[in-house]
Amino acid sequence: MASTFLMRRILLALLVLALTIPQQSDAESEQWCIADEQTPEDELQAALDWACSKGGADCSKMQQQNQPCFLPNTIRDHASVAFNSYYQTYKHKGGSCYFKGAAMITELDPSKFSPSLSLCN
């Protein structure tokens, strides 16, 4: 009888503990690969060219003015779209977000400060 009471108290304590520990949502664990703000544009352009050709990133949404990811039309924004496309496609297959130091991982949703990225992911 005492062991049953003790077992119930332990289970109740575990349940309370499980309900009070904040759980990480899917949105909190998301990662994006974006162009590093400190990278010179010529290096971004070289990394962008690689990502859109040999890298296999889907760059079709930003290559023409009528596409949803064309604006803002900057090398940095286009590089972020390409880098993230590559990273999301290949991160589980060994792909990285390095691009010779031109990119970085963020857990902050980039669509909050770059509207083009919200349309492209």
N, C-alpha and C positions, 0 to 999 in steps of 0.2 A: 504494500500500500504506500509506504514512504517512498519507494523507488519510483512508483508511478507519478506521485505528486512532484517529486524532484524532476522527473523527465518532462512533465508538462510545463514546469517553470522554466526549464532550459529551452524548450521549444518556443515558449512564449517570448522569452528574452531574445532568441535568435530571430523570431518574426519581427519584433519591434526594431531590432537592429537593422534587419534587411530593409524595412520600410523607411528608416530614417537616413540611411546612407544615400546621398544623391547619386543617381544613375546617370551615366554619360549618354546623351542622346546621339543619334546618328549625325545630326548637324554639328554637334560639338566635336566629333571625331573626324570630320571631313578635313581634307587638306587640299590645297591648291598650289600649283607651281606657277609662279609669276616672275616677270622680269625684275631683276634687282635694280633699284633706283640709282645705284651708284655705277652701274655698268655703262661705259661709253656707247654711243649709238652705233659705231662701226662694229663693235663686238656683238651688240644685240642683233644687228643685221646679219652677220655671219652665222650666228646661232639660229636665227629665224630661218635663214635660207636652208640650213641643214635640217631643221625640224620639219620644214614643209616639203623637203625632197627625200633625202635618204632616211630621215627619221620616221617618216610615215605619219606625221601629224595631219589631222584634217584641217586644212587651211582654206578650204573652199568657201567658207562662210565669211571670209574677210578679204577676198581677193578682188571683189568688184563692188562698186559704189552701192548697188542695190541690195547687197547682202547684209544680213542682220548684224554682223560683227565688224563691218568696215569702219564704222565710226566709234570712237574717235580715230581718225586716220593718222596715227603716230606709230613710229617703229616700236616704241615701248609697249603700247597697247596691243599691237599686232603680235609682238613677241610673246606677251603674256598669254594671249589666246592660243598661239601655236604651242608654247611650252606646256600649258595646261592640258591641251588636247593630247599631246604626246604622253605626258605623265599619267593622265587618267587611263589611257589605253594600255600603257606598258608597265605601270608600276608593279603589277602582280606577276610580271614576266621578267623582272630584273631591271626594268627601265628606271632611270633616276631623274631627278630635277637638278641637274648640274649645269649642263650646257657650257662647259669650260668656265664656270663661275659666273655666268650671266644671269642665272636664275636662282630663286630661293623658294622654299616651302613656307606657306603661311596657313594658319588655322583660322584666320580672320577672313570672312567671306569677302572676296575682292569686289563683288558686285555692289558692295556698300560704297566703294569709292571709285569704281570704274564700271559704269553701266553696261559697257560692251560685254564684259565678262558674264553678266547675268543672262544675256541672250544666247551665249555661245556654249553653255555647259548643260 
